[in-house]
Amino acid sequence: MKAIHAVFENGVFRPTEAVELPDHCEVEVVVTVIKSVKAAETLDSVYAILGQRFDSGDRDVAAKHNEHQP
């Protein structure tokens, strides 16, 4: 018996380390929640990135507003 740490994302358990098992072998999984991450916590990191300033080097970005419009 071996404990494998994994993260549950989008309906799939994703191991956090390499797992030495042959392909297509059957296993039995017993789940113990170690830490639950709330959706708000994961969004906080996204909002932190979006809130950072970005300097494109262009001084008049409004002039390029329609640059990619059909």
Rosetta blueprint (number, residue, H / E / L):
1 M L
2 K L
3 A L
4 I L
5 H L
6 A E
7 V E
8 F E
9 E E
10 N L
11 G L
12 V E
13 F E
14 R E
15 P E
16 T L
17 E L
18 A L
19 V L
20 E L
21 L L
22 P L
23 D L
24 H L
25 C L
26 E L
27 V L
28 E L
29 V L
30 V L
31 V L
32 T L
33 V L
34 I L
35 K L
36 S L
37 V L
38 K L
39 A H
40 A H
41 E H
42 T H
43 L H
44 D H
45 S H
46 V H
47 Y H
48 A H
49 I H
50 L H
51 G L
52 Q L
53 R L
54 F L
55 D L
56 S L
57 G L
58 D L
59 R L
60 D L
61 V H
62 A H
63 A H
64 K H
65 H L
66 N L
67 E L
68 H L
69 Q L
70 P L
